């Protein structure tokens, strides 16, 4: 059984590197981490500044933490948390 809390969203080794952080990937089919950090808005904005107009942001749960994603939430992260 995998130790990774989000095996379908990221590569297992990346999920183990960034517990409790937000990571961005270029799109829903990508698993390559572009930016990471504790501040979701900053990570998202920095990824946009790299030239990715609509990056996907993922929260990597800490070990033992449960986090539920809603796949239909299309509201902008910056609008919600800025």
C-alpha positions in Angstrom: 0.0 0.0 0.0 1.3 3.5 -0.9 2.3 5.9 1.9 1.4 8.8 -0.4 -1.7 10.7 0.7 -2.5 11.7 -2.9 -1.1 9.1 -5.3 -3.3 10.0 -8.2 -2.5 13.7 -8.2 1.3 13.7 -7.8 4.3 11.3 -8.0 4.7 9.6 -4.7 8.2 11.0 -4.1 6.9 14.6 -4.7 4.0 14.1 -2.2 6.5 12.9 0.4 8.7 16.0 -0.2 5.9 18.6 0.3 3.6 17.6 3.2 1.5 20.5 4.5 2.4 22.6 1.4 0.6 23.7 -1.8 2.1 22.6 -5.1 1.2 23.6 -8.6 1.2 21.6 -11.8 0.6 22.9 -15.3 -2.7 21.1 -15.8 -4.9 18.2 -14.7 -2.9 15.6 -16.6 0.5 16.8 -15.4 2.3 15.6 -12.3 5.4 17.7 -12.6 5.6 20.1 -9.6 6.3 23.7 -10.8 6.2 25.6 -7.5 5.5 24.8 -3.9 5.1 26.5 -0.6 2.9 27.2 2.4 1.1 30.2 0.9 -1.4 29.0 -1.7 -2.0 32.4 -3.3 1.8 33.1 -3.7 2.4 29.6 -5.2 -0.4 30.0 -7.6 0.6 33.6 -8.6 4.2 32.7 -9.0 3.2 29.8 -11.3 1.1 32.2 -13.4 4.1 34.5 -13.6 6.1 31.6 -15.1 3.7 31.6 -18.0 1.0 29.1 -16.9 -2.3 30.9 -17.3 -4.4 28.3 -15.4 -2.2 26.1 -13.3 -3.7 23.4 -11.0 -3.0 23.9 -7.3 -2.9 20.9 -5.0 -2.7 20.8 -1.2 -0.4 17.9 0.0 -1.8 16.7 3.3 0.5 16.0 6.2 0.9 12.4 7.3 -2.3 11.4 9.0 -4.3 14.4 7.8 -7.4 14.0 5.6 -8.1 16.5 2.9 -11.1 16.2 0.5 -11.0 17.7 -3.0 -14.1 18.8 -4.9 -13.5 18.2 -8.6 -16.2 20.6 -9.7 -15.1 23.7 -7.8 -14.1 26.1 -10.5 -13.9 29.3 -8.4 -10.6 31.1 -8.7 -8.3 30.4 -5.8 -7.1 34.0 -5.8 -10.7 35.3 -5.6 -11.4 33.0 -2.6 -8.2 33.5 -0.6 -6.8 36.9 -1.6 
